[in-house]
């Protein structure tokens, strides 16, 4: 069975497993203060072009989003996000549980538009009763979005400019950041670091056993962040497990190299599906591909491949999602094309 359900179904890239085995019996200090975590943080700072950045390792995306946003926001503030954003649709109210409302705006193929954000902020502060309301305290976006789409450099610059003019931080969820960077024509990791106030580099979905690396180019935005992590149960005693993994991912460009493989194979899958006459739901350039399929075709393809039903369109039509990963091989796609 060919599996395209998600990009965290495998364990970890063999190079990471090798390093974990090699360092397994070493004794190191805990809580991310070990040499491996410090070296990994330095490699990430170098890749981001930000030598002073705060870098901390957490275990998963939902935990990271809830912890970071709780640290960024005051008690009277919420976070602006697309209505399709992961924090609004697939995190079981984790952000709301911390006391911060998600302020949802309409999405445009998964993205929020700068004009919508600016309009929302202007109308909020123009409202004479805004002191009775939840203040917009940050903007959340993801790169790529939930639909695999990407912000252009121009769009990111516009969003960053609006956030800074209203003095609210721009936070970028990078659960699939590697795939976004591998597919983008004009956005680099240094651009993400330059234009955002806090972001994270996803490892769980991009070659690691687990782990996300939070990066704050301006550490002053996250004072006492380790304490926030502790309060959220986000500190690992064996923190070196994350340091070893991210140190390996950021050695010899491995992170982007394996991300590119996923994107390349997704493009082959996309081309085959279109050639078969299936309509893309959105034009995604990344490892997530969405199509509108009749239920008869869903049943047929499910005999040799797994994928997700994303949403119904009509009684006999559904939006489905295929996801490739760092480990998807050319042979996997060859077999899929042959059986399609």
Secondary structure as the mmCIF struct_conf table of DSSP 4:
data_model
#
loop_
_struct_conf.conf_type_id
_struct_conf.id
_struct_conf.beg_label_comp_id
_struct_conf.beg_label_asym_id
_struct_conf.beg_label_seq_id
_struct_conf.end_label_comp_id
_struct_conf.end_label_asym_id
_struct_conf.end_label_seq_id
STRN STRN1 UNK A 2 UNK A 3
BEND BEND1 UNK A 5 UNK A 5
BEND BEND2 UNK A 7 UNK A 7
BEND BEND3 UNK A 9 UNK A 10
HELX_RH_AL_P HELX_RH_AL_P1 UNK A 14 UNK A 22
TURN_TY1_P TURN_TY1_P1 UNK A 23 UNK A 25
BEND BEND4 UNK A 30 UNK A 30
TURN_TY1_P TURN_TY1_P2 UNK A 31 UNK A 32
BEND BEND5 UNK A 34 UNK A 34
HELX_RH_AL_P HELX_RH_AL_P2 UNK A 35 UNK A 48
TURN_TY1_P TURN_TY1_P3 UNK A 49 UNK A 49
TURN_TY1_P TURN_TY1_P4 UNK A 51 UNK A 52
STRN STRN2 UNK A 54 UNK A 58
BEND BEND6 UNK A 59 UNK A 59
HELX_RH_AL_P HELX_RH_AL_P3 UNK A 61 UNK A 72
BEND BEND7 UNK A 73 UNK A 73
TURN_TY1_P TURN_TY1_P5 UNK A 75 UNK A 76
STRN STRN3 UNK A 77 UNK A 82
TURN_TY1_P TURN_TY1_P6 UNK A 83 UNK A 84
HELX_RH_AL_P HELX_RH_AL_P4 UNK A 86 UNK A 89
BEND BEND8 UNK A 90 UNK A 91
TURN_TY1_P TURN_TY1_P7 UNK A 92 UNK A 93
HELX_RH_AL_P HELX_RH_AL_P5 UNK A 94 UNK A 97
TURN_TY1_P TURN_TY1_P8 UNK A 98 UNK A 99
STRN STRN4 UNK A 102 UNK A 105
STRN STRN5 UNK A 108 UNK A 108
TURN_TY1_P TURN_TY1_P9 UNK A 109 UNK A 110
STRN STRN6 UNK A 111 UNK A 111
HELX_LH_PP_P HELX_LH_PP_P1 UNK A 112 UNK A 113
HELX_RH_AL_P HELX_RH_AL_P6 UNK A 114 UNK A 126
BEND BEND9 UNK A 127 UNK A 127
TURN_TY1_P TURN_TY1_P10 UNK A 128 UNK A 129
HELX_RH_3T_P HELX_RH_3T_P1 UNK A 130 UNK A 132
BEND BEND10 UNK A 133 UNK A 133
STRN STRN7 UNK A 135 UNK A 142
BEND BEND11 UNK A 143 UNK A 144
TURN_TY1_P TURN_TY1_P11 UNK A 146 UNK A 147
BEND BEND12 UNK A 148 UNK A 148
HELX_RH_AL_P HELX_RH_AL_P7 UNK A 153 UNK A 165
TURN_TY1_P TURN_TY1_P12 UNK A 166 UNK A 167
STRN STRN8 UNK A 169 UNK A 173
TURN_TY1_P TURN_TY1_P13 UNK A 175 UNK A 176
HELX_RH_AL_P HELX_RH_AL_P8 UNK A 177 UNK A 183
BEND BEND13 UNK A 185 UNK A 186
HELX_RH_AL_P HELX_RH_AL_P9 UNK A 189 UNK A 195
BEND BEND14 UNK A 197 UNK A 197
STRN STRN9 UNK A 198 UNK A 202
TURN_TY1_P TURN_TY1_P14 UNK A 204 UNK A 207
BEND BEND15 UNK A 209 UNK A 210
STRN STRN10 UNK A 212 UNK A 216
BEND BEND16 UNK A 217 UNK A 218
HELX_RH_3T_P HELX_RH_3T_P2 UNK A 219 UNK A 222
TURN_TY1_P TURN_TY1_P15 UNK A 223 UNK A 224
HELX_RH_AL_P HELX_RH_AL_P10 UNK A 225 UNK A 231
TURN_TY1_P TURN_TY1_P16 UNK A 232 UNK A 233
TURN_TY1_P TURN_TY1_P17 UNK A 237 UNK A 239
HELX_RH_AL_P HELX_RH_AL_P11 UNK A 240 UNK A 249
TURN_TY1_P TURN_TY1_P18 UNK A 250 UNK A 250
BEND BEND17 UNK A 251 UNK A 251
TURN_TY1_P TURN_TY1_P19 UNK A 252 UNK A 253
HELX_RH_AL_P HELX_RH_AL_P12 UNK A 254 UNK A 275
TURN_TY1_P TURN_TY1_P20 UNK A 276 UNK A 277
HELX_LH_PP_P HELX_LH_PP_P2 UNK A 278 UNK A 278
STRN STRN11 UNK A 279 UNK A 280
BEND BEND18 UNK A 281 UNK A 282
BEND BEND19 UNK A 286 UNK A 287
STRN STRN12 UNK A 288 UNK A 294
HELX_RH_AL_P HELX_RH_AL_P13 UNK A 295 UNK A 301
TURN_TY1_P TURN_TY1_P21 UNK A 302 UNK A 304
STRN STRN13 UNK A 305 UNK A 306
STRN STRN14 UNK A 308 UNK A 314
TURN_TY1_P TURN_TY1_P22 UNK A 315 UNK A 316
STRN STRN15 UNK A 317 UNK A 323
TURN_TY1_P TURN_TY1_P23 UNK A 326 UNK A 327
HELX_RH_AL_P HELX_RH_AL_P14 UNK A 330 UNK A 339
#
